[in-house]
Amino acid sequence: MVLPYRHATQSGVTQAALHFGVPMVVTRVGGLAEELEGKGAGELCQPEVGELAAALQRFCTHPNRSSYRDSVQKLASLYGWRPFAEAVLADEGIV
């Protein structure tokens, strides 16, 4: 999935891609990159044409592209119902 936003805050598309195990190429705008930074779930770049082209090139020529999908699965597991419920219950002092 390529998210070539020039301006953004958050995107439900990022969460949908994670849910379906799809690696991403994402521009560093708003909160989009925060979710993926350092997680190996794709490539990040500045919202400029040359930067986006370079990120797509890195993505397509990565020697171990399956590692993107592995990283997406790990990251997606953090956003399931169980981690969400555990965080809410911990906030309330229940767990």
C-alpha positions as CSV (number, residue, x, y, z in Angstrom):
1,M,0.0,0.0,0.0
2,V,1.3,3.4,-0.9
3,L,0.1,6.4,1.2
4,P,1.7,9.4,-0.6
5,Y,0.0,12.1,1.6
6,R,1.3,15.6,1.6
7,H,-0.7,16.6,4.6
8,A,-2.5,14.3,7.1
9,T,-3.1,13.8,10.8
10,Q,-4.1,10.1,11.0
11,S,-5.5,7.6,8.5
12,G,-7.8,4.7,8.9
13,V,-6.2,3.3,5.8
14,T,-3.0,2.6,7.8
15,Q,-5.0,0.5,10.3
16,A,-6.8,-1.3,7.6
17,A,-3.5,-2.2,5.9
18,L,-2.2,-3.5,9.2
19,H,-5.3,-5.5,9.7
20,F,-5.0,-7.2,6.3
21,G,-1.2,-7.7,6.7
22,V,-0.2,-5.3,3.9
23,P,3.2,-3.5,4.1
24,M,3.2,0.2,3.3
25,V,5.2,3.0,1.8
26,V,4.2,6.1,3.8
27,T,5.1,9.7,3.7
28,R,6.3,11.3,7.0
29,V,3.3,13.6,7.6
30,G,1.1,14.0,10.6
31,G,0.8,10.8,12.6
32,L,1.1,8.4,9.7
33,A,4.8,7.7,10.2
34,E,4.6,7.5,14.0
35,E,2.8,4.1,13.8
36,L,5.5,2.6,11.5
37,E,8.7,4.3,12.6
38,G,11.4,1.7,13.3
39,K,8.9,-1.1,13.0
40,G,10.0,-2.6,9.6
41,A,6.5,-2.7,8.3
42,G,7.4,-0.8,5.1
43,E,9.3,2.3,4.0
44,L,9.0,5.9,5.1
45,C,9.9,9.0,3.2
46,Q,9.4,12.7,3.0
47,P,6.4,13.9,1.0
48,E,8.5,14.8,-2.1
49,V,8.4,13.1,-5.5
50,G,12.1,12.1,-5.4
51,E,11.8,10.8,-1.9
52,L,8.7,8.8,-2.7
53,A,10.3,7.3,-5.8
54,A,13.4,6.3,-3.7
55,A,11.2,4.7,-1.0
56,L,9.3,2.7,-3.7
57,Q,12.6,1.6,-5.2
58,R,13.8,0.4,-1.7
59,F,10.6,-1.4,-1.1
60,C,10.5,-3.2,-4.4
61,T,14.2,-4.2,-4.3
62,H,14.4,-5.1,-0.7
63,P,16.4,-8.4,-0.5
64,N,14.0,-9.9,2.1
65,R,10.6,-8.4,1.2
66,S,8.8,-11.1,3.3
67,S,10.3,-9.4,6.4
68,Y,7.8,-6.4,5.7
69,R,4.9,-8.8,6.1
70,D,6.3,-10.4,9.3
71,S,6.8,-6.9,10.8
72,V,3.2,-5.9,9.8
73,Q,1.8,-8.9,11.5
74,K,3.7,-8.1,14.7
75,L,2.7,-4.5,14.6
76,A,-1.0,-5.4,13.9
77,S,-1.1,-7.7,17.0
78,L,-0.6,-4.5,19.1
79,Y,-3.8,-3.1,17.8
80,G,-6.2,-6.1,18.4
81,W,-9.0,-6.1,20.9
82,R,-7.1,-7.9,23.6
83,P,-4.3,-5.2,23.9
84,F,-6.9,-2.5,23.7
85,A,-9.1,-4.0,26.5
86,E,-6.0,-4.7,28.7
87,A,-4.9,-1.0,28.3
88,V,-8.4,0.2,29.2
89,L,-8.6,-2.1,32.2
90,A,-5.1,-1.1,33.4
91,D,-6.1,2.6,33.1
92,E,-9.0,1.9,35.4
93,G,-6.8,0.0,37.8
94,I,-8.8,-3.2,37.2
95,V,-5.9,-5.3,36.0
